[in-house]
Amino acid sequence: MGWENLLGSVKSAKKVITETEVAAAAVVVIVVVVVVVVVLVVVVVVVVVVVVVVVVVVVVVVVVVVVAVVVVVVVVVVVVVVVVVVVVVVVIVNVVSNSSSSSSSSKNS
C-alpha cells in the first residue's frame, strides 16, 4: 500500500510540475508577445516622428526658397524702377537745360 501511495504522489507531483511548466511557458509567451508589440509600437512611432520631421524640414526649405525668390524679384524690380526713374530724370534735366541754354543763347544773339 505504501508504494502505491508513493507512486500516486509522484504522479500527482509530475502533473503539478507539468501544469507549472505550462503556466510558465504561457507567461513566457505572453511576455514575448507583449515585448514584440511594444517594440513594434515604438518602431511605428519612431517612423511616424521621422516622417513628420522630414515633412516639416521639406516645408521649411520650400518656404525659405520661395521667400528668397520673392525677395530677389522685389529687389530686381526696385533696382529696375530706380534706374528707369534716374534715366528719366537725367533725360528731363538734359532737355530742360538744353532748352534753357538754347533760349538764353538765342536771347544773347
Gaussian input, Z-matrix of N, CA and C with variables (Angstrom, degrees):
# hf/3-21g

backbone

0 1
 N
 C     1     B1
 C     2     B2     1     A1
 N     3     B3     2     A2     1     D1
 C     4     B4     3     A3     2     D2
 C     5     B5     4     A4     3     D3
 N     6     B6     5     A5     4     D4
 C     7     B7     6     A6     5     D5
 C     8     B8     7     A7     6     D6
 N     9     B9     8     A8     7     D7
 C    10    B10     9     A9     8     D8
 C    11    B11    10    A10     9     D9
 N    12    B12    11    A11    10    D10
 C    13    B13    12    A12    11    D11
 C    14    B14    13    A13    12    D12
 N    15    B15    14    A14    13    D13
 C    16    B16    15    A15    14    D14
 C    17    B17    16    A16    15    D15
 N    18    B18    17    A17    16    D16
 C    19    B19    18    A18    17    D17
 C    20    B20    19    A19    18    D18
 N    21    B21    20    A20    19    D19
 C    22    B22    21    A21    20    D20
 C    23    B23    22    A22    21    D21
 N    24    B24    23    A23    22    D22
 C    25    B25    24    A24    23    D23
 C    26    B26    25    A25    24    D24
 N    27    B27    26    A26    25    D25
 C    28    B28    27    A27    26    D26
 C    29    B29    28    A28    27    D27
 N    30    B30    29    A29    28    D28
 C    31    B31    30    A30    29    D29
 C    32    B32    31    A31    30    D30
 N    33    B33    32    A32    31    D31
 C    34    B34    33    A33    32    D32
 C    35    B35    34    A34    33    D33
 N    36    B36    35    A35    34    D34
 C    37    B37    36    A36    35    D35
 C    38    B38    37    A37    36    D36
 N    39    B39    38    A38    37    D37
 C    40    B40    39    A39    38    D38
 C    41    B41    40    A40    39    D39
 N    42    B42    41    A41    40    D40
 C    43    B43    42    A42    41    D41
 C    44    B44    43    A43    42    D42
 N    45    B45    44    A44    43    D43
 C    46    B46    45    A45    44    D44
 C    47    B47    46    A46    45    D45
 N    48    B48    47    A47    46    D46
 C    49    B49    48    A48    47    D47
 C    50    B50    49    A49    48    D48
 N    51    B51    50    A50    49    D49
 C    52    B52    51    A51    50    D50
 C    53    B53    52    A52    51    D51
 N    54    B54    53    A53    52    D52
 C    55    B55    54    A54    53    D53
 C    56    B56    55    A55    54    D54
 N    57    B57    56    A56    55    D55
 C    58    B58    57    A57    56    D56
 C    59    B59    58    A58    57    D57
 N    60    B60    59    A59    58    D58
 C    61    B61    60    A60    59    D59
 C    62    B62    61    A61    60    D60
 N    63    B63    62    A62    61    D61
 C    64    B64    63    A63    62    D62
 C    65    B65    64    A64    63    D63
 N    66    B66    65    A65    64    D64
 C    67    B67    66    A66    65    D65
 C    68    B68    67    A67    66    D66
 N    69    B69    68    A68    67    D67
 C    70    B70    69    A69    68    D68
 C    71    B71    70    A70    69    D69
 N    72    B72    71    A71    70    D70
 C    73    B73    72    A72    71    D71
 C    74    B74    73    A73    72    D72
 N    75    B75    74    A74    73    D73
 C    76    B76    75    A75    74    D74
 C    77    B77    76    A76    75    D75
 N    78    B78    77    A77    76    D76
 C    79    B79    78    A78    77    D77
 C    80    B80    79    A79    78    D78
 N    81    B81    80    A80    79    D79
 C    82    B82    81    A81    80    D80
 C    83    B83    82    A82    81    D81
 N    84    B84    83    A83    82    D82
 C    85    B85    84    A84    83    D83
 C    86    B86    85    A85    84    D84
 N    87    B87    86    A86    85    D85
 C    88    B88    87    A87    86    D86
 C    89    B89    88    A88    87    D87
 N    90    B90    89    A89    88    D88
 C    91    B91    90    A90    89    D89
 C    92    B92    91    A91    90    D90
 N    93    B93    92    A92    91    D91
 C    94    B94    93    A93    92    D92
 C    95    B95    94    A94    93    D93
 N    96    B96    95    A95    94    D94
 C    97    B97    96    A96    95    D95
 C    98    B98    97    A97    96    D96
 N    99    B99    98    A98    97    D97
 C   100   B100    99    A99    98    D98
 C   101   B101   100   A100    99    D99
 N   102   B102   101   A101   100   D100
 C   103   B103   102   A102   101   D101
 C   104   B104   103   A103   102   D102
 N   105   B105   104   A104   103   D103
 C   106   B106   105   A105   104   D104
 C   107   B107   106   A106   105   D105
 N   108   B108   107   A107   106   D106
 C   109   B109   108   A108   107   D107
 C   110   B110   109   A109   108   D108
 N   111   B111   110   A110   109   D109
 C   112   B112   111   A111   110   D110
 C   113   B113   112   A112   111   D111
 N   114   B114   113   A113   112   D112
 C   115   B115   114   A114   113   D113
 C   116   B116   115   A115   114   D114
 N   117   B117   116   A116   115   D115
 C   118   B118   117   A117   116   D116
 C   119   B119   118   A118   117   D117
 N   120   B120   119   A119   118   D118
 C   121   B121   120   A120   119   D119
 C   122   B122   121   A121   120   D120
 N   123   B123   122   A122   121   D121
 C   124   B124   123   A123   122   D122
 C   125   B125   124   A124   123   D123
 N   126   B126   125   A125   124   D124
 C   127   B127   126   A126   125   D125
 C   128   B128   127   A127   126   D126
 N   129   B129   128   A128   127   D127
 C   130   B130   129   A129   128   D128
 C   131   B131   130   A130   129   D129
 N   132   B132   131   A131   130   D130
 C   133   B133   132   A132   131   D131
 C   134   B134   133   A133   132   D132
 N   135   B135   134   A134   133   D133
 C   136   B136   135   A135   134   D134
 C   137   B137   136   A136   135   D135
 N   138   B138   137   A137   136   D136
 C   139   B139   138   A138   137   D137
 C   140   B140   139   A139   138   D138
 N   141   B141   140   A140   139   D139
 C   142   B142   141   A141   140   D140
 C   143   B143   142   A142   141   D141
 N   144   B144   143   A143   142   D142
 C   145   B145   144   A144   143   D143
 C   146   B146   145   A145   144   D144
 N   147   B147   146   A146   145   D145
 C   148   B148   147   A147   146   D146
 C   149   B149   148   A148   147   D147
 N   150   B150   149   A149   148   D148
 C   151   B151   150   A150   149   D149
 C   152   B152   151   A151   150   D150
 N   153   B153   152   A152   151   D151
 C   154   B154   153   A153   152   D152
 C   155   B155   154   A154   153   D153
 N   156   B156   155   A155   154   D154
 C   157   B157   156   A156   155   D155
 C   158   B158   157   A157   156   D156
 N   159   B159   158   A158   157   D157
 C   160   B160   159   A159   158   D158
 C   161   B161   160   A160   159   D159
 N   162   B162   161   A161   160   D160
 C   163   B163   162   A162   161   D161
 C   164   B164   163   A163   162   D162
 N   165   B165   164   A164   163   D163
 C   166   B166   165   A165   164   D164
 C   167   B167   166   A166   165   D165
 N   168   B168   167   A167   166   D166
 C   169   B169   168   A168   167   D167
 C   170   B170   169   A169   168   D168
 N   171   B171   170   A170   169   D169
 C   172   B172   171   A171   170   D170
 C   173   B173   172   A172   171   D171
 N   174   B174   173   A173   172   D172
 C   175   B175   174   A174   173   D173
 C   176   B176   175   A175   174   D174
 N   177   B177   176   A176   175   D175
 C   178   B178   177   A177   176   D176
 C   179   B179   178   A178   177   D177
 N   180   B180   179   A179   178   D178
 C   181   B181   180   A180   179   D179
 C   182   B182   181   A181   180   D180
 N   183   B183   182   A182   181   D181
 C   184   B184   183   A183   182   D182
 C   185   B185   184   A184   183   D183
 N   186   B186   185   A185   184   D184
 C   187   B187   186   A186   185   D185
 C   188   B188   187   A187   186   D186
 N   189   B189   188   A188   187   D187
 C   190   B190   189   A189   188   D188
 C   191   B191   190   A190   189   D189
 N   192   B192   191   A191   190   D190
 C   193   B193   192   A192   191   D191
 C   194   B194   193   A193   192   D192
 N   195   B195   194   A194   193   D193
 C   196   B196   195   A195   194   D194
 C   197   B197   196   A196   195   D195
 N   198   B198   197   A197   196   D196
 C   199   B199   198   A198   197   D197
 C   200   B200   199   A199   198   D198
 N   201   B201   200   A200   199   D199
 C   202   B202   201   A201   200   D200
 C   203   B203   202   A202   201   D201
 N   204   B204   203   A203   202   D202
 C   205   B205   204   A204   203   D203
 C   206   B206   205   A205   204   D204
 N   207   B207   206   A206   205   D205
 C   208   B208   207   A207   206   D206
 C   209   B209   208   A208   207   D207
 N   210   B210   209   A209   208   D208
 C   211   B211   210   A210   209   D209
 C   212   B212   211   A211   210   D210
 N   213   B213   212   A212   211   D211
 C   214   B214   213   A213   212   D212
 C   215   B215   214   A214   213   D213
 N   216   B216   215   A215   214   D214
 C   217   B217   216   A216   215   D215
 C   218   B218   217   A217   216   D216
 N   219   B219   218   A218   217   D217
 C   220   B220   219   A219   218   D218
 C   221   B221   220   A220   219   D219
 N   222   B222   221   A221   220   D220
 C   223   B223   222   A222   221   D221
 C   224   B224   223   A223   222   D222
 N   225   B225   224   A224   223   D223
 C   226   B226   225   A225   224   D224
 C   227   B227   226   A226   225   D225
 N   228   B228   227   A227   226   D226
 C   229   B229   228   A228   227   D227
 C   230   B230   229   A229   228   D228
 N   231   B231   230   A230   229   D229
 C   232   B232   231   A231   230   D230
 C   233   B233   232   A232   231   D231
 N   234   B234   233   A233   232   D232
 C   235   B235   234   A234   233   D233
 C   236   B236   235   A235   234   D234
 N   237   B237   236   A236   235   D235
 C   238   B238   237   A237   236   D236
 C   239   B239   238   A238   237   D237
 N   240   B240   239   A239   238   D238
 C   241   B241   240   A240   239   D239
 C   242   B242   241   A241   240   D240
 N   243   B243   242   A242   241   D241
 C   244   B244   243   A243   242   D242
 C   245   B245   244   A244   243   D243
 N   246   B246   245   A245   244   D244
 C   247   B247   246   A246   245   D245
 C   248   B248   247   A247   246   D246
 N   249   B249   248   A248   247   D247
 C   250   B250   249   A249   248   D248
 C   251   B251   250   A250   249   D249
 N   252   B252   251   A251   250   D250
 C   253   B253   252   A252   251   D251
 C   254   B254   253   A253   252   D252
 N   255   B255   254   A254   253   D253
 C   256   B256   255   A255   254   D254
 C   257   B257   256   A256   255   D255
 N   258   B258   257   A257   256   D256
 C   259   B259   258   A258   257   D257
 C   260   B260   259   A259   258   D258
 N   261   B261   260   A260   259   D259
 C   262   B262   261   A261   260   D260
 C   263   B263   262   A262   261   D261
 N   264   B264   263   A263   262   D262
 C   265   B265   264   A264   263   D263
 C   266   B266   265   A265   264   D264
 N   267   B267   266   A266   265   D265
 C   268   B268   267   A267   266   D266
 C   269   B269   268   A268   267   D267
 N   270   B270   269   A269   268   D268
 C   271   B271   270   A270   269   D269
 C   272   B272   271   A271   270   D270
 N   273   B273   272   A272   271   D271
 C   274   B274   273   A273   272   D272
 C   275   B275   274   A274   273   D273
 N   276   B276   275   A275   274   D274
 C   277   B277   276   A276   275   D275
 C   278   B278   277   A277   276   D276
 N   279   B279   278   A278   277   D277
 C   280   B280   279   A279   278   D278
 C   281   B281   280   A280   279   D279
 N   282   B282   281   A281   280   D280
 C   283   B283   282   A282   281   D281
 C   284   B284   283   A283   282   D282
 N   285   B285   284   A284   283   D283
 C   286   B286   285   A285   284   D284
 C   287   B287   286   A286   285   D285
 N   288   B288   287   A287   286   D286
 C   289   B289   288   A288   287   D287
 C   290   B290   289   A289   288   D288
 N   291   B291   290   A290   289   D289
 C   292   B292   291   A291   290   D290
 C   293   B293   292   A292   291   D291
 N   294   B294   293   A293   292   D292
 C   295   B295   294   A294   293   D293
 C   296   B296   295   A295   294   D294
 N   297   B297   296   A296   295   D295
 C   298   B298   297   A297   296   D296
 C   299   B299   298   A298   297   D297
 N   300   B300   299   A299   298   D298
 C   301   B301   300   A300   299   D299
 C   302   B302   301   A301   300   D300
 N   303   B303   302   A302   301   D301
 C   304   B304   303   A303   302   D302
 C   305   B305   304   A304   303   D303
 N   306   B306   305   A305   304   D304
 C   307   B307   306   A306   305   D305
 C   308   B308   307   A307   306   D306
 N   309   B309   308   A308   307   D307
 C   310   B310   309   A309   308   D308
 C   311   B311   310   A310   309   D309
 N   312   B312   311   A311   310   D310
 C   313   B313   312   A312   311   D311
 C   314   B314   313   A313   312   D312
 N   315   B315   314   A314   313   D313
 C   316   B316   315   A315   314   D314
 C   317   B317   316   A316   315   D315
 N   318   B318   317   A317   316   D316
 C   319   B319   318   A318   317   D317
 C   320   B320   319   A319   318   D318
 N   321   B321   320   A320   319   D319
 C   322   B322   321   A321   320   D320
 C   323   B323   322   A322   321   D321
 N   324   B324   323   A323   322   D322
 C   325   B325   324   A324   323   D323
 C   326   B326   325   A325   324   D324

   B1=1.4490
   B2=1.5113
   B3=1.3033
   B4=1.4556
   B5=1.5081
   B6=1.3514
   B7=1.4639
   B8=1.5164
   B9=1.3186
   B10=1.4620
   B11=1.5202
   B12=1.3371
   B13=1.4699
   B14=1.5333
   B15=1.3383
   B16=1.4609
   B17=1.5210
   B18=1.3520
   B19=1.4607
   B20=1.5328
   B21=1.3312
   B22=1.4681
   B23=1.5137
   B24=1.3168
   B25=1.4660
   B26=1.5182
   B27=1.3388
   B28=1.4717
   B29=1.5143
   B30=1.3466
   B31=1.4678
   B32=1.5244
   B33=1.3386
   B34=1.4657
   B35=1.5247
   B36=1.3314
   B37=1.4627
   B38=1.5258
   B39=1.3302
   B40=1.4590
   B41=1.5223
   B42=1.3377
   B43=1.4542
   B44=1.5249
   B45=1.3211
   B46=1.4721
   B47=1.5188
   B48=1.3342
   B49=1.4627
   B50=1.5273
   B51=1.3079
   B52=1.4600
   B53=1.5194
   B54=1.3263
   B55=1.4629
   B56=1.5233
   B57=1.3353
   B58=1.4622
   B59=1.5252
   B60=1.3405
   B61=1.4613
   B62=1.5194
   B63=1.3358
   B64=1.4670
   B65=1.5185
   B66=1.3213
   B67=1.4626
   B68=1.5258
   B69=1.3300
   B70=1.4656
   B71=1.5216
   B72=1.3273
   B73=1.4626
   B74=1.5246
   B75=1.3348
   B76=1.4643
   B77=1.5225
   B78=1.3329
   B79=1.4692
   B80=1.5212
   B81=1.3371
   B82=1.4692
   B83=1.5217
   B84=1.3307
   B85=1.4674
   B86=1.5192
   B87=1.3262
   B88=1.4703
   B89=1.5231
   B90=1.3339
   B91=1.4694
   B92=1.5209
   B93=1.3359
   B94=1.4679
   B95=1.5182
   B96=1.3308
   B97=1.4689
   B98=1.5216
   B99=1.3352
   B100=1.4684
   B101=1.5236
   B102=1.3349
   B103=1.4688
   B104=1.5236
   B105=1.3343
   B106=1.4684
   B107=1.5224
   B108=1.3239
   B109=1.4678
   B110=1.5227
   B111=1.3321
   B112=1.4696
   B113=1.5234
   B114=1.3343
   B115=1.4683
   B116=1.5210
   B117=1.3246
   B118=1.4654
   B119=1.5221
   B120=1.3272
   B121=1.4668
   B122=1.5243
   B123=1.3335
   B124=1.4667
   B125=1.5228
   B126=1.3290
   B127=1.4677
   B128=1.5224
   B129=1.3238
   B130=1.4665
   B131=1.5234
   B132=1.3267
   B133=1.4699
   B134=1.5230
   B135=1.3294
   B136=1.4668
   B137=1.5244
   B138=1.3245
   B139=1.4671
   B140=1.5219
   B141=1.3173
   B142=1.4674
   B143=1.5231
   B144=1.3247
   B145=1.4693
   B146=1.5250
   B147=1.3308
   B148=1.4681
   B149=1.5226
   B150=1.3265
   B151=1.4668
   B152=1.5208
   B153=1.3260
   B154=1.4692
   B155=1.5242
   B156=1.3304
   B157=1.4676
   B158=1.5252
   B159=1.3270
   B160=1.4680
   B161=1.5228
   B162=1.3260
   B163=1.4651
   B164=1.5238
   B165=1.3348
   B166=1.4681
   B167=1.5220
   B168=1.3316
   B169=1.4711
   B170=1.5234
   B171=1.3245
   B172=1.4688
   B173=1.5238
   B174=1.3223
   B175=1.4694
   B176=1.5232
   B177=1.3350
   B178=1.4653
   B179=1.5241
   B180=1.3261
   B181=1.4699
   B182=1.5220
   B183=1.3258
   B184=1.4690
   B185=1.5231
   B186=1.3238
   B187=1.4694
   B188=1.5225
   B189=1.3299
   B190=1.4650
   B191=1.5254
   B192=1.3258
   B193=1.4657
   B194=1.5238
   B195=1.3281
   B196=1.4655
   B197=1.5246
   B198=1.3304
   B199=1.4686
   B200=1.5235
   B201=1.3233
   B202=1.4647
   B203=1.5254
   B204=1.3285
   B205=1.4673
   B206=1.5220
   B207=1.3229
   B208=1.4691
   B209=1.5236
   B210=1.3346
   B211=1.4676
   B212=1.5226
   B213=1.3236
   B214=1.4664
   B215=1.5212
   B216=1.3265
   B217=1.4688
   B218=1.5225
   B219=1.3238
   B220=1.4655
   B221=1.5247
   B222=1.3353
   B223=1.4657
   B224=1.5239
   B225=1.3211
   B226=1.4678
   B227=1.5206
   B228=1.3260
   B229=1.4665
   B230=1.5216
   B231=1.3252
   B232=1.4691
   B233=1.5232
   B234=1.3268
   B235=1.4676
   B236=1.5261
   B237=1.3209
   B238=1.4674
   B239=1.5217
   B240=1.3234
   B241=1.4704
   B242=1.5225
   B243=1.3284
   B244=1.4691
   B245=1.5243
   B246=1.3190
   B247=1.4672
   B248=1.5215
   B249=1.3322
   B250=1.4692
   B251=1.5220
   B252=1.3285
   B253=1.4673
   B254=1.5272
   B255=1.3327
   B256=1.4672
   B257=1.5236
   B258=1.3164
   B259=1.4689
   B260=1.5174
   B261=1.3170
   B262=1.4670
   B263=1.5248
   B264=1.3243
   B265=1.4705
   B266=1.5241
   B267=1.3234
   B268=1.4720
   B269=1.5217
   B270=1.3219
   B271=1.4691
   B272=1.5205
   B273=1.3223
   B274=1.4730
   B275=1.5275
   B276=1.3215
   B277=1.4681
   B278=1.5219
   B279=1.3041
   B280=1.4697
   B281=1.5238
   B282=1.3290
   B283=1.4686
   B284=1.5203
   B285=1.3219
   B286=1.4698
   B287=1.5248
   B288=1.3148
   B289=1.4686
   B290=1.5258
   B291=1.3256
   B292=1.4616
   B293=1.5194
   B294=1.3185
   B295=1.4618
   B296=1.5192
   B297=1.3203
   B298=1.4664
   B299=1.5194
   B300=1.3147
   B301=1.4659
   B302=1.5236
   B303=1.3098
   B304=1.4604
   B305=1.5201
   B306=1.3147
   B307=1.4652
   B308=1.5172
   B309=1.3136
   B310=1.4655
   B311=1.5208
   B312=1.3115
   B313=1.4623
   B314=1.5223
   B315=1.3067
   B316=1.4573
   B317=1.5173
   B318=1.3256
   B319=1.4644
   B320=1.5210
   B321=1.3260
   B322=1.4592
   B323=1.5243
   B324=1.3068
   B325=1.4501
   B326=1.4888
   A1=110.54
   A2=117.34
   A3=121.12
   A4=112.18
   A5=115.22
   A6=118.74
   A7=111.76
   A8=115.82
   A9=118.60
   A10=110.57
   A11=116.59
   A12=119.41
   A13=110.89
   A14=114.29
   A15=118.87
   A16=110.34
   A17=115.89
   A18=120.03
   A19=110.31
   A20=117.36
   A21=120.81
   A22=111.09
   A23=116.82
   A24=120.10
   A25=110.88
   A26=116.47
   A27=120.01
   A28=109.88
   A29=117.67
   A30=120.36
   A31=110.58
   A32=116.32
   A33=118.63
   A34=110.41
   A35=117.35
   A36=120.07
   A37=109.78
   A38=116.77
   A39=120.30
   A40=110.10
   A41=117.01
   A42=120.86
   A43=110.11
   A44=117.38
   A45=121.02
   A46=110.03
   A47=116.44
   A48=119.94
   A49=109.84
   A50=116.69
   A51=120.05
   A52=110.52
   A53=118.40
   A54=121.26
   A55=110.66
   A56=116.33
   A57=119.63
   A58=110.45
   A59=115.20
   A60=118.22
   A61=111.35
   A62=115.98
   A63=119.59
   A64=110.16
   A65=116.58
   A66=119.86
   A67=110.55
   A68=116.88
   A69=120.13
   A70=110.53
   A71=116.14
   A72=119.53
   A73=110.64
   A74=116.19
   A75=119.65
   A76=110.53
   A77=116.19
   A78=119.59
   A79=110.14
   A80=116.56
   A81=120.08
   A82=110.47
   A83=116.55
   A84=119.82
   A85=110.47
   A86=116.86
   A87=120.64
   A88=110.31
   A89=116.64
   A90=120.00
   A91=110.61
   A92=116.79
   A93=120.07
   A94=110.54
   A95=117.15
   A96=120.59
   A97=110.47
   A98=116.92
   A99=120.20
   A100=110.39
   A101=117.05
   A102=120.25
   A103=110.67
   A104=116.77
   A105=119.82
   A106=110.46
   A107=117.43
   A108=120.77
   A109=110.33
   A110=117.11
   A111=120.19
   A112=110.24
   A113=116.85
   A114=119.86
   A115=110.48
   A116=117.30
   A117=119.99
   A118=111.47
   A119=116.78
   A120=120.29
   A121=110.08
   A122=116.79
   A123=119.91
   A124=110.30
   A125=117.31
   A126=120.41
   A127=110.52
   A128=117.18
   A129=120.61
   A130=110.34
   A131=117.24
   A132=120.41
   A133=110.35
   A134=117.24
   A135=120.23
   A136=110.54
   A137=117.16
   A138=120.12
   A139=110.46
   A140=117.50
   A141=120.73
   A142=110.26
   A143=117.42
   A144=120.50
   A145=110.32
   A146=117.12
   A147=120.14
   A148=110.44
   A149=117.21
   A150=120.29
   A151=110.52
   A152=117.42
   A153=120.70
   A154=110.28
   A155=117.01
   A156=120.00
   A157=110.33
   A158=117.21
   A159=120.05
   A160=110.60
   A161=117.34
   A162=120.76
   A163=110.44
   A164=117.35
   A165=120.52
   A166=110.31
   A167=117.29
   A168=120.17
   A169=110.46
   A170=117.09
   A171=120.26
   A172=110.43
   A173=117.30
   A174=120.75
   A175=110.24
   A176=117.33
   A177=120.32
   A178=110.28
   A179=117.38
   A180=120.24
   A181=110.56
   A182=117.14
   A183=120.29
   A184=110.36
   A185=117.31
   A186=120.64
   A187=110.22
   A188=117.43
   A189=120.32
   A190=110.55
   A191=117.39
   A192=120.32
   A193=110.67
   A194=117.24
   A195=120.52
   A196=110.46
   A197=117.09
   A198=120.30
   A199=110.15
   A200=117.36
   A201=120.19
   A202=111.04
   A203=117.23
   A204=120.52
   A205=110.54
   A206=117.28
   A207=120.73
   A208=110.20
   A209=117.37
   A210=120.36
   A211=110.22
   A212=117.76
   A213=120.62
   A214=110.51
   A215=117.26
   A216=120.52
   A217=110.46
   A218=117.53
   A219=120.95
   A220=110.24
   A221=117.35
   A222=120.23
   A223=110.34
   A224=117.76
   A225=120.63
   A226=110.45
   A227=117.56
   A228=120.93
   A229=110.29
   A230=117.86
   A231=121.05
   A232=110.09
   A233=117.38
   A234=120.30
   A235=110.37
   A236=117.63
   A237=120.79
   A238=110.32
   A239=117.09
   A240=120.68
   A241=110.09
   A242=117.73
   A243=120.70
   A244=110.17
   A245=117.70
   A246=120.54
   A247=110.47
   A248=117.24
   A249=120.41
   A250=110.50
   A251=117.42
   A252=120.83
   A253=110.19
   A254=116.87
   A255=119.72
   A256=110.44
   A257=117.67
   A258=120.49
   A259=110.28
   A260=117.64
   A261=121.18
   A262=110.10
   A263=117.55
   A264=120.74
   A265=110.09
   A266=117.02
   A267=119.82
   A268=110.42
   A269=117.35
   A270=120.19
   A271=110.45
   A272=117.13
   A273=120.68
   A274=110.02
   A275=117.15
   A276=120.38
   A277=109.84
   A278=117.99
   A279=120.67
   A280=111.05
   A281=115.74
   A282=119.28
   A283=109.86
   A284=117.42
   A285=121.13
   A286=109.86
   A287=117.29
   A288=119.34
   A289=110.31
   A290=117.96
   A291=120.34
   A292=110.68
   A293=116.62
   A294=118.96
   A295=110.61
   A296=117.82
   A297=119.36
   A298=110.12
   A299=118.04
   A300=119.47
   A301=109.91
   A302=118.03
   A303=119.58
   A304=110.14
   A305=117.81
   A306=119.60
   A307=110.31
   A308=117.68
   A309=119.60
   A310=109.95
   A311=117.96
   A312=119.65
   A313=109.91
   A314=117.95
   A315=119.97
   A316=110.13
   A317=118.40
   A318=121.85
   A319=109.68
   A320=116.35
   A321=120.46
   A322=110.82
   A323=117.35
   A324=118.29
   A325=107.60
   D1=-37.42
   D2=-177.44
   D3=-62.21
   D4=-39.79
   D5=-179.23
   D6=-67.50
   D7=-37.06
   D8=179.65
   D9=-65.33
   D10=-41.21
   D11=176.89
   D12=-62.28
   D13=-42.08
   D14=179.42
   D15=-64.51
   D16=-41.72
   D17=178.97
   D18=-64.37
   D19=-41.16
   D20=176.92
   D21=-63.41
   D22=-39.00
   D23=178.16
   D24=-65.07
   D25=-40.25
   D26=179.11
   D27=-65.08
   D28=-42.62
   D29=179.41
   D30=-62.65
   D31=-45.21
   D32=179.95
   D33=-66.55
   D34=-35.66
   D35=177.25
   D36=-65.69
   D37=-40.88
   D38=178.47
   D39=-63.74
   D40=-39.41
   D41=178.30
   D42=-64.29
   D43=-41.95
   D44=179.16
   D45=-63.60
   D46=-42.37
   D47=179.22
   D48=-62.93
   D49=-42.16
   D50=179.75
   D51=-63.38
   D52=-44.28
   D53=177.76
   D54=-63.34
   D55=-37.99
   D56=178.07
   D57=-65.58
   D58=-41.16
   D59=178.25
   D60=-64.31
   D61=-40.71
   D62=178.35
   D63=-63.72
   D64=-43.37
   D65=178.73
   D66=-63.23
   D67=-41.83
   D68=178.80
   D69=-64.27
   D70=-41.67
   D71=178.42
   D72=-63.90
   D73=-40.01
   D74=177.84
   D75=-62.83
   D76=-42.21
   D77=178.55
   D78=-62.96
   D79=-42.06
   D80=179.02
   D81=-62.65
   D82=-43.37
   D83=179.04
   D84=-62.49
   D85=-43.65
   D86=179.40
   D87=-61.94
   D88=-44.05
   D89=179.80
   D90=-63.27
   D91=-42.37
   D92=179.37
   D93=-63.32
   D94=-43.87
   D95=179.10
   D96=-62.06
   D97=-43.91
   D98=179.61
   D99=-62.82
   D100=-43.35
   D101=179.50
   D102=-63.26
   D103=-42.80
   D104=179.19
   D105=-63.07
   D106=-43.54
   D107=179.26
   D108=-62.88
   D109=-43.56
   D110=179.78
   D111=-63.32
   D112=-42.67
   D113=178.93
   D114=-63.24
   D115=-42.47
   D116=178.38
   D117=-62.94
   D118=-42.18
   D119=178.55
   D120=-62.66
   D121=-43.01
   D122=179.25
   D123=-63.43
   D124=-41.70
   D125=178.90
   D126=-63.16
   D127=-43.78
   D128=179.02
   D129=-62.61
   D130=-43.43
   D131=179.30
   D132=-62.92
   D133=-42.98
   D134=179.34
   D135=-63.52
   D136=-42.41
   D137=178.87
   D138=-63.26
   D139=-43.44
   D140=178.94
   D141=-62.50
   D142=-43.58
   D143=179.59
   D144=-63.11
   D145=-42.37
   D146=179.18
   D147=-63.51
   D148=-42.96
   D149=178.94
   D150=-62.87
   D151=-43.27
   D152=179.30
   D153=-62.97
   D154=-43.05
   D155=179.62
   D156=-63.53
   D157=-42.12
   D158=179.08
   D159=-63.48
   D160=-43.09
   D161=178.88
   D162=-62.50
   D163=-43.39
   D164=179.39
   D165=-63.14
   D166=-42.40
   D167=179.36
   D168=-63.51
   D169=-42.47
   D170=179.12
   D171=-63.24
   D172=-43.32
   D173=179.14
   D174=-62.67
   D175=-43.27
   D176=179.70
   D177=-63.45
   D178=-42.41
   D179=179.10
   D180=-63.26
   D181=-42.91
   D182=179.12
   D183=-62.91
   D184=-43.24
   D185=179.50
   D186=-63.28
   D187=-42.87
   D188=179.52
   D189=-63.33
   D190=-41.97
   D191=179.10
   D192=-64.51
   D193=-43.63
   D194=179.45
   D195=-62.72
   D196=-43.75
   D197=178.97
   D198=-63.45
   D199=-41.16
   D200=178.91
   D201=-63.02
   D202=-42.53
   D203=178.59
   D204=-63.84
   D205=-42.82
   D206=178.97
   D207=-62.70
   D208=-42.80
   D209=179.46
   D210=-62.99
   D211=-43.38
   D212=179.17
   D213=-62.58
   D214=-43.73
   D215=179.45
   D216=-62.48
   D217=-43.77
   D218=179.81
   D219=-63.24
   D220=-43.61
   D221=179.48
   D222=-62.83
   D223=-42.73
   D224=179.10
   D225=-63.19
   D226=-43.96
   D227=179.39
   D228=-62.44
   D229=-43.68
   D230=179.95
   D231=-63.36
   D232=-43.48
   D233=179.41
   D234=-62.83
   D235=-43.25
   D236=179.47
   D237=-63.11
   D238=-44.05
   D239=179.50
   D240=-62.54
   D241=-44.05
   D242=179.98
   D243=-63.26
   D244=-43.18
   D245=179.35
   D246=-63.00
   D247=-43.94
   D248=179.11
   D249=-62.25
   D250=-43.97
   D251=179.84
   D252=-62.94
   D253=-43.97
   D254=179.67
   D255=-63.01
   D256=-42.69
   D257=179.36
   D258=-63.68
   D259=-43.94
   D260=179.51
   D261=-62.65
   D262=-43.84
   D263=179.87
   D264=-63.80
   D265=-43.25
   D266=179.34
   D267=-63.07
   D268=-42.34
   D269=178.78
   D270=-63.77
   D271=-43.71
   D272=179.77
   D273=-63.29
   D274=-44.27
   D275=179.59
   D276=-63.08
   D277=-41.30
   D278=178.45
   D279=-63.64
   D280=-44.51
   D281=-179.86
   D282=-63.14
   D283=-44.98
   D284=-178.88
   D285=-65.20
   D286=-44.28
   D287=-178.88
   D288=-67.66
   D289=-37.69
   D290=177.88
   D291=-65.93
   D292=-42.87
   D293=-178.91
   D294=-68.75
   D295=-38.04
   D296=179.36
   D297=-70.98
   D298=-38.49
   D299=179.49
   D300=-69.97
   D301=-36.44
   D302=178.80
   D303=-70.66
   D304=-35.82
   D305=178.19
   D306=-70.66
   D307=-37.51
   D308=178.73
   D309=-70.98
   D310=-35.35
   D311=178.59
   D312=-70.39
   D313=-33.21
   D314=177.42
   D315=-71.40
   D316=-32.80
   D317=176.64
   D318=-68.62
   D319=-37.34
   D320=-179.10
   D321=-67.06
   D322=-34.20
   D323=-179.42
   D324=-80.97

